Each structure stands twice: as C-alpha cells, then as structure tokens.
Amino acid sequence: MRYYVTFACTLFGLALVLFNASGYDPHNIFLFMLSVPVWFVELFTDIHRVSAVAIYALTVASWAVIGYLCDRVIARDRAARQK
C-alpha cells in the first residue's frame, strides 16, 4: 500500500504547527480552524489550560491519522476496481 496521502497530511500538520509556533499566526486563527484536537479541547475546557506541545503533537498525529484513513480508502477502492 502506498502512503502518499499520509505523508502529505503529516507534512500539512507539521507545517500548520510550525506556522503557529513561528508567530505568523498571532491570534491562532489557522490552528483553531484546522486542528481537530483544538476543536475538542475548546468543547470541554479552556485552551490555555492545555500544553501547547501536547496540542502541537496531537495536531500532527491527527493529520497523520486522517491521511492514513484516506490511504486505506484509496487502497480499498483500487482493490475493488481490480476485481
């Protein structure tokens, strides 16, 4: 199985985290829009009570999982076409 989408999504998550950590996202707009763990943290608690490193790690991991799930769907579709 090829993991191109997993790799691309992981790079996207890493770029999102680096963009936020660099200071170019001063109000955390992009992080709040595109980070799935931040959505859940905001539902249950204040974002300032959670470690930034944990949020960054969970953001990269969640984008990697999203990419992996997309790769699984692509592989299943390819297998179904070959039958």
C-alpha positions in Angstrom: 0.0 0.0 0.0 1.2 3.5 -0.8 1.2 6.1 1.9 1.3 9.3 -0.2 -1.7 10.9 1.4 -0.5 10.0 4.9 2.8 11.6 4.1 1.2 14.7 2.6 -1.2 15.2 5.5 1.5 14.7 8.1 3.6 17.4 6.4 0.5 19.6 6.3 0.0 19.1 10.1 3.7 19.8 10.7 3.5 23.0 8.6 0.5 24.1 10.5 2.2 23.6 13.8 5.4 25.3 12.6 3.4 28.2 11.2 1.6 28.7 14.5 4.8 28.3 16.6 6.7 30.8 14.4 4.4 33.6 15.4 3.0 34.3 12.0 -0.4 33.2 13.3 -0.7 35.7 16.2 -4.3 35.0 17.0 -4.1 31.2 16.4 -6.8 31.5 13.7 -5.3 28.8 11.4 -4.6 26.5 14.3 -8.2 26.8 15.6 -9.6 26.3 12.1 -7.5 23.3 11.1 -6.6 21.4 14.2 -9.0 18.7 15.2 -7.7 18.3 18.7 -8.2 22.0 19.4 -11.9 21.6 18.4 -12.3 19.0 21.1 -10.3 20.9 23.7 -12.4 24.0 23.1 -15.5 22.0 23.7 -14.5 20.7 27.1 -12.0 23.1 28.6 -10.1 26.4 28.1 -7.4 26.1 25.5 -4.9 27.9 27.8 -5.1 25.0 30.3 -3.6 22.6 27.9 0.1 22.4 27.0 1.0 23.9 23.6 3.4 21.0 23.0 0.6 18.5 23.6 -1.7 20.4 21.2 1.0 20.5 18.5 1.8 16.8 18.9 -1.9 15.8 18.7 -2.4 18.1 15.7 0.4 16.4 13.7 -0.8 12.9 14.9 -4.4 13.7 13.9 -3.4 14.8 10.4 -1.3 11.6 10.0 -4.4 9.5 11.0 -6.6 11.4 8.6 -4.1 10.8 5.8 -3.8 7.1 6.8 -7.6 6.7 6.7 -7.6 8.3 3.2 -4.9 5.9 2.0 -6.9 3.0 3.3 -10.0 4.1 1.4 -7.9 4.6 -1.8 -6.4 1.1 -1.4 -9.8 -0.4 -0.9 -11.1 1.4 -3.9 -8.2 0.2 -6.0 -8.7 -3.4 -4.9 -12.4 -3.2 -5.7 -11.6 -2.0 -9.2 -9.1 -4.8 -9.9 -11.7 -7.5 -9.2 
